Every structure is written in C-alpha cells, then in structure tokens.
Amino acid sequence: IRRFEEAGEEWSLRGKIPAGVHPSVGQEGVAVGVMAALEQPDPFAGTHRSPHHALARGTSPNALMAELFGRATGTQGGRGGSMHIGDFSLANYGGNGIVGGGAGIAMGTALGIKLAGDAKVAVGFVGDGGANVGRLWEFINMASIWSLPLIVVCENNLYAVETHIDRMLGGGSITARATAFGVEAVQVDGQDVTAVRDAVAAARARAGAGGGP
C-alpha cells in the first residue's frame, strides 16, 4: 500500500493524474486490520482517502492505478478517480467526496442486509473531520434504533485538512459521542494491525448476531 501511494503521489506531482490523489499514507494498518477481520462478501464504503481500503481488500494495484489515471481499464472505468475508488466485484461500494458520506452508504447497505436476512455486515469508514458532521450521527442514530449490522470505523489521523482535532472536537472523544447513541465503541491504536483486527472481529461478531452497530 505504501509503495502504491508513493508512486501515485509522484505521478500526481508530475501532472499525469487528473485531479490529483488523496493518499492514506500512515493509515495502512487500519485498512489491513479491518479487512483481515471481515468476511470477503462483507460490503464497505470508504472516504475520499480510500486506496488503502481497496488494496487491503484485494483490488489489483494495476487496475487501481489505471483508475487514478482515468483509464477505461480502471476499477470504475476511469470515472471515479482518487476520491471515488470502488470495486463492486469485491463489495467495495466506493470512496466518497462527501464528508461522512461513506458511512451513510454503509448504513443503507446494512439496512438492506437486515431486511434480506443475510449474514453479512456493512462497514463505513469516516475520518476524524467527519466526526463533526451532523449527517454521520444521523446515520449512527438510525443504525442504533434499528439494530443494524453496521460497523463504523473512524480513521483519526488528527487533522481535518489543516485543522488539528484538538481545536474542533468538543468533549474530546469521538467514542464517547458514539456511546451516547447507544453504540458500542472502542478506541485502538491504528498502527497496531492485530489490535484493529481483533476490535473489528469482535464488532463483526456482535453486529452480525443482531447486537447492533
């Protein structure tokens, strides 16, 4: 993942990748840990930084790079680019340029899973900046009252664009906000792949058994 992103940044700086790239350097452990805990059919939706999600799920690096270059051989036919990376063949429902939007796609998917009586769970990724957007908590509230098989993974890289989390997070805790909605929430070190895997595995077992998000 790191080598892929470094190559993408190099080509972007050379002006070869339309609209640039949105790298997730430093967040590789989160993606690898999450995907290691999921079953292959479990769908997920990402953020505007999603190359690591796709690669950790198993998307071809060649197809993903072709997508960044806007080529027809890309995972979305070259139409998604860096912000909207997806791979429907691997239940990757795409990154999203709308802050917190991926969690909404995952919430709707989780509702569909529950109505269909499937054994899958849906995962929605969001950044720490998304934790200050109202739509995220609407999604989480609906998932809570309907006990949906949803897992929301907040990748806290400490900055929303250039603003540090300490300057904009009232109360000082994203997990505390989630628990206020009746959602089981834990905080783990995103650099510890096994800790992420174990936390998501526990969340998957609970959500898949009807225990809610």
N, C-alpha and C positions, 0 to 999 in steps of 0.2 A: 504494500500500500504506500509506504513512504517513497519508494523509488518511483512509483507511478506518479505520485503527486509532484515530486520534484521535477520530473520530466514535463508534466503538464504546465507547471509554472514557468519553466524555461521557454517552452513553445509559446506560451501566452505573452511573455515579455518580448518575444520576437515578433509579435503581432500575427502569429499564424492561427490562433484560436479565436474565433469570433466571440465577442462579449467577455473574453477573459475566462478565468477559472475562479472557483471558490474552494480553496483547499481545506482539508481537515487534518493537516499535519499536527501531530500530538494527540489526536483523538482515536488513533488506530485501535488501542486496547479496548475501548468501549465497543466498537463495531465487532471486533473479533470475539469478545466475550459474549455479547448479546447473541450473535449468530450461532455460537457454539452451544448455547442453551436452548435454541429454538428447534422445532422440527422443520424439515425442509418445506412443507406446504404452508407454514405459518406466514401470513402476509405481513408486510410492513410498509410504512411510508416515512420518508425522511425529511430533511430540512434543505435549505439551499446549499448546505455543505454535505454532500452525500456520496462522493466517490468511495469512501472507506466502507460505507454500508453495502454498496453494490459488490465491491471486490471481496469483502468478507463473506458475502452470501455465495459467491462463486461465479459472478459475471466475468466473461472473458475480458482481460485487460485490453486486447486489441479492439474489441467491439466498443468498449467504453471510451477508449481514446478516439476512436472514429466518431463517436457521438460528440465529444468535445470539439472536434474539428468540423462538425456539421456534415459529416459524410452519410450517405444513404446506408452504408453498412453499419452504422451505429445502432445502439440498443433501441433508440427511439426514432430510427430513420434519419438521424441528424437534426431532428426538430426540437429536442429537449435542451441540448446544451448542458452547461455546467450546473445550472440551477434546478433542472428538472430531469435529472438522471433517473431512469426507471428500467426495469427488465421484467415484463409481465410473465416471461417463461419461468422466472424464479420467484414469483409472487412479490416482486418489488414494485409497489404502486407509485413510486416516484418521489423525487425530491420536490420541494415546493418553494417558490419565491415569496409566498405569503407567510409572514412570521406566525408560527404556530399552526399553519395550515395542515401540515402532515399529521398532526395529532387528530384533527377533525376527520381526515380521510380514514385514519385507522379506527376512530370511534365508529364511523358509519359502517366500516367493514366488520367490526366486532358485533354490531347490531345484526348485520346480515348473517354472521356466523351463528349467533344465538337463535335467530329465527329459523335457520336451516337445520339446527340441531347438530352442527358439526363439532368435531373435537379440537378444532384449531383455536389459536388465539391470534389477535392482531397487535402489532407493535407500532407505536407512533413515536418518532424522535422529535425532540424540540431542544432549542438552545436556551441558555440562561436568560437571554433577552426575551425569548418567548414567554418566560415565566411572569413577565409584566404586561402581557397582552390579555385582554379580557376574554377573547374567544377561547383561549386554552382552557380556562376554568369553566366555561360553559360546556365544553366537550367532556371535561372530567366530571362535572356535576351530573350530566346525563348518563355517563358510564357508571357512576356510583349509584344513582337511584334505580337504574335498570340492571345492575349487577352484570355488566357486560364483560366478556373475556378480552379485556384491553390491558396492555402494558404500555405505560408512557415512560420513555427514557429521556431524561434531561441531561444533555451533554453540556456541563458547565465548564466552559473554557475561560471564565472570569470576565470576558469582555463582550459587550454587545456593540459591534463596530469598534468605537474607540473609548467607550464608557465602561469603567470598571464596575463590577457588580455591587461593590460596597456603596457606591454612590446612587444606586437606584433600586435596591431591594429592601423594601420596608419589612421590618420584622427580622431580617437577616437569615431566613431559612426557607428554601423552596419546599423541602419535605414537610415542614410544619404547615405550609399552605395546603398541601395535598391532604394531610391528615384531617384538616378542618372540613373537608368534603367527605370524610368517612372512607378515605382511600388508604390502604396500607402503603407506607412509603419508607424507603431506606436510602441512606447515602453511603456510597462506596467510592474507593479510590479508582478513578478511571484508568490509571496506569497499571493497575493490578488486574490482569486479564482473568485470572481464576476467581477473584472476588466478584468481578462483574458477572462472569458466567454463573457462579453459584447464586447470586442475588436474583438474576433473571430466571434461572431454573426454578427457584422457589416461587417466584411470582407467576411463572407459567403454570406450575402445578396448581396453585391456588385459583388463578383465574380460569384455567381450563376445567376445574372441578366445580365451578359456579360460585367461587368465593368473591367474585367481583374484581374490579381493577386494582 
